[in-house]
Amino acid sequence: MSDPSIRQRKLDHVALAMSDAAVSACDPGWSDVTLVPVTLPETSPDDVDLALSFLGFDLRAPILIAGMTGGHPDVEKINAALATAAQAHGVAMGVGSQRAALLDPDLVPSYAIVRQHAPDAFICGNIGISQVLEGETGTDILARLVDMVEANALAVHINVLQELVQPEGDIKPGGAFEALGNMVAKSPVPVIVKETGCGFDQVTANRLKDTGIAAIDVGGMGGTSFTLIEGMRAETARDRRGARLAQTFSTWGIPTACSVLEVRDTGLPIIATGGISDGLQAAKALSLGAHLVGIGRKMLTAAVAGPEAAVEELGLIIEEIRISLALSDCRNLKQFATRQSVLSGKVALWQAHKQLTKSADGSDEKNIGGTD
């Protein structure tokens, strides 16, 4: 059944996501991560190979264009531009929640256009944890989600705080791990679990691993805040409760850099999304243990200007990653993973806290101030 309010909400999310007011005031942690420079490297940026395999799919660079949009005819061009960039540079791409198209088939083209413009790219579908909890992910629904974009994987977005603030929100997260396990068992493609701005803690990540998921997208604090976005929507709707909750919990979450540290011991592939706006920050995320980096707002802004701008912006980010590796005298991602970054400030304190916790448990810990 068609629901006009869902269409409008999707359009609101895109418009508000490009507003500076939607960016978290919290630092995602990249300023506390320093790559150790090699003053006279022997590696040229042209010698750097960023290719990798992710969930059995070959990518030319460790980037996922974050799933942001779909569900309204006006955003179809944006998804087309993002897909064009993904195809041009051989990176992965996600789409926004597909629930709108499940309810209103007229909205399917706003998602399906992605595969039309990126026939060879890794495409990740998207459904919410609320739908998983409500049992709306039966075999037939999963097939529709996958077929809609010819998805190589499905993301389940976790957005408990957003749902609590959202005027239309309604979530009771009890039983989520069992429900996710059931979904994973039925899904025809790998399942990725992603946060939408609050990050993942280690305990939750370990429990998620037991459900059989294929990867974790930390979706940490420090980038686009859907809590703030829902707060702005609540103010427009004169919903004092939602506006108040958004303000109170605007700093709730785990900074992206810290969330990567939290989940890296699970052994699952990690996508670091949240507050990454250039290739140097992306390289810092990779140095902490991320396998891919998710780029959201920066790519969304470029895509609004058109496919050429999206292709150019993504190319610049990839070039910055390549230069970061060259200045670290590393020719590929495997070699770069052996280099240790230096941590300071909040990120170093977070790592120290993890060491104390592990010591209390009698378990081993990675080096403070770096990555293994």
N, C-alpha and C positions, 0 to 999 in steps of 0.2 A: 504494500500500500504506500502510495506517495505521501511524503510529509514535507510540506514547504518549509517548515522550520529547520529541518536538517540542511536543506539547500542553503538557506540563509546563514546558518551557523558555519558551514564550510566556507562561504564567502567571507564572513566576518573573520574567521581564523586567518585566512590569507592576508587580508588587509591589515589586521592588527599585528600579525607576525612581522611585518615590515616596519612597524613603528618602533622608535627608540624606547618608548615606554614599555615595550614587551620584553626588553632585554633585562635579565636578572642583574641586580646590583652587586651580586656576589661574584668574586673572581673564580673562574673555573680551575685555576691553579697553574696555568702555563707560565706565569711570571716566576713561579717557585721551582721551575724545572729548567736547568741549564745544560745544554749539550756542550761537552768538552771540545773546544776548538783544536784543530790540528793546524798550526800556523803555516806550514808549508806542505800542503797535501800533494800527493802524487796522482790523485784522482781528479779527472775533469768531469764536470756535470754531464758531458756527452757520453762519458763512460759508465754512468750510473744506470743500472737496470732495475726498474721498480716492479717488475712482473712478479706475480704470486698466484698461488692457487687458494681459492676460498670455497669451502664446501664442495670441492671437486670441480670448480669452475675456474678457468684461467682468466685473470684480470691483468691489464697492463699497468695499473697503478692501484695502490691500497686505499681507494676512496669509495665511499658509498654516498651518493646524493640522497640525503635523508628523505624519508617518506613524509611529505608535507601536505599534499593537496589532491584534489579530485572531489567529485560530488556536486559540482555546479558547472553549467555550460560555460560560464565566463572564465573558468580556470583551465579549460581544455588547452588553450594556447600555451599556458605556463607549463603544463605537463609535457606538451610537445617539445618545447624549447629545452627543458631539462633532459628529456630522452635523447634529443639530438646531440647534446653535449656528452651524455653517457656513451652513446654509440661512437662519437668521434674520438673519444679518448680511451675507450675500452675499460670503463669503470662500472661499478654496480649502481643500481638506482632502486629506491623504494617509492611506493605511492602512499597517499594518505589513506585513512580508514575507508574501506570499501563498503561499509555497512549501508551508506546512502544508496549505493547502486543495487544492493540486495533488496532494498525497500522500493526503489523506483528504477526500473530497468531503463528508463529514458536517460539516466545518468551514466550508464555503462560506458558510452563513448569518451567521457572525461577521464576515464582510467585506461580503456583499451587503446587509446591513442599512443600511449607510452610504447607499447610493443610495435606499433606501426612505424615509429620513428627510431626505435632501438631494437632492430630484429636480432642482433647478436649479443646484446647486453645481458648481464645478470639482473633480473628484475625480481623484486621482493614485494609480494602482496601484503595486505595489512587488515587486521581485524582487532577489535578491542577485547580486553579481558572481561568486560561486562558481558559481551556476547558469549564468550566461552563459559562464564559462570551461569548464564541463563540457558545453556544448552543449545545455543543457536549455531553450533559448529558441527552439525551432523555431516556424514559422508557426502551428501548431495550439496550442502552449502559449501564445504571445503572445495569440492570440485568446481563449483561456480566461481569461487574466489580465484582459484588457480587459472581456470580457463579464461577468465575475464582479461587477464594481462599476460597469459602464458607464463605464469610465475615460476621461477626457479626455487623460490622459498616463500614461506609465509611468516610475517612478523605478527606477534601478538603484543599490542602496546599496553603497558601498565600505566594507568593514570589515576590512581586512587585519589590523590589530592585534587586533581582537576575535576573529577566527578563530584567530589564533596563541595567544591566551590561553585561549579557550573549550575546555573538556574535549572537546567533540564536534567542535571546529574542524578543518578540513582545507582549506588553500588553497595553490595554487601560481600566483601572479599573472602569470607570464610569458604573453605573448600577449593580454593583456587589451584593448589598443587595437584590435587586429584583430577580436577577438571582439565588442567593442562596436559596431564599424563594421558588422559583419554583422548584428547585432541591429537596429541603427537602420534598416538598409536593409529589413528585413522587418517592422518594427513598424507597425501600423495607426494609431498615435498618436505624438505627439512623445515623445522620451525625455529624461528629466532624470537627471543623475548626481548622487548625493548622498553626502557623507561622513557618518559616524555619531559624530563627536566628535574627529577629528584634523585636520580642515581640509584645504584644497587649496592647493598651491603653484602658482606661475605656470607653470612648465614643464609640469606635468601638465595644468593647465587648458588650455593651448594645444594640447597633443596631443589632449586630449579634444574640443576644438572641431573638430579635423580629422576626427573620426569621424562628425560630422554630428549630434551631440546638440543639443537645443533650449535647454537651460538647465543651470546648475550650482547646486546647493544646497551651500554650503560646509561645513555641519555642523562648525563649528569647535570648538576646545577651550575649555572654560569653563562648559559646561552639564552636562547628564546625560552621564556617562561610562560607555559600555558596557564599557570596559576594567575599570573598578572593579566594574561589575555582574558581569562574568564572573569577576572575582577573588573576589567574595563567593560566587558559585555554586561556584567551585573549592574554597573553604574548607569549604563545607557538604559537598562530595563528598570531602573529605580529599585533594584533589589539590594536593600541595605545589608542584608545578611551576607550575600555573596561577595559584595564589595568589601565588607569588613573582614571576612575570612581570608580573602585574597591578600589583603594588606597584612594581616597577622602572620600568615604563613608564607609570605613572599620570599623568605630566606630559608625555608625548610628544604633540606636535601643534603646530598653529598656532592661536593665539587667534582667535576668530571675527572680531573687528574687523580683525585683521591679514590674515586669509584673504580678506576682502572686498577689501582693498587689493591682494592678490596676483592676484586673478582679474578685477578690473574692466576691465582693458585688453583682455580677450578680445573684448569686444563682445557677449558672450552675456548674456541675462537672468540675474540673480544672486538667489538666495534666501539670506538670512542666517539660519541656524539655529545655536543654541548659546549658551545663557546669556542669553536674552532673556526677561525676566519681567514687563516693564511697557511701556507705550507710549512713555515717554521713551527707553528703551534701543532700542526699535524705530525711533524717529525718528532716533536716532544712526546706526543701521545704514543707514537710507535715505540719510542725509547723506553716507555714505561711498561710495555707489554701488549699494546693494542695491535691487532692484526689489520684492521681497517680503521679509517677515520670517517666519521659522518659529517658532511658539510650541509648545513641547512639554510640559515638566513642569507648567507652571502650568495648562495646559488639561486635562492628564490628571488632576491633583488635583481640579480643579473637576468634571470629568465623573464621577468616582467618586461625587460627592455628588448627581449627577442632572442631567437636561437643563436645569432652570431655573438651576442654579448655573453650568453651562457657558455658557449664553446670557448670564448676567449678567457673568461674568468676561470673556468676549470683548468685551462691550459696553464695559466699563470700559477695557480695553486700547485699543480703538478711540477712545474719548473722550480718552484720554491722548495718543494720536498727534495727534488733531485739535487739542488744546490746545497741544501742542508746536509745531505749524505756525502756529497763531494767534499764539503768543508770539514767533515768528520773523517775523511779519507776512507770512505766505504763505497764499494762498487755495487752493492745490492742489499736488499732488506735482511737477508740472513747474516751478512757481515755486520750490518748496523745493529742487529739485535745483541751482538756480543759487547757493544760499547756501553759503558755505564754513564748515565746522566747524573748530575749533582742536584740534590734536592735541598731546598731551603724553606723557610717560613712555614705556612700551614701544611704544605704537602710533606715536609720533613717531619713535622710534629705528628701528622697522621701515620706516617710510616713508623715512627718511634712507638706510637700507641699500639700499632699492630704487633711490633716486636715484643712489647711488654705483655700483650695478651697471649701471644704464642708461647712466650717463656713461661707464663703462668700455667699454660696447658701442657707444658713439657714438650712442645713441638719446635721444629726448626723454623728459622726466619731468613728471608733474603737480606742482603746487605742494606743497612740504612744508608741513605744518600745515593742509592743507585739501583740499577736493575741487573738481574743475572743475565 
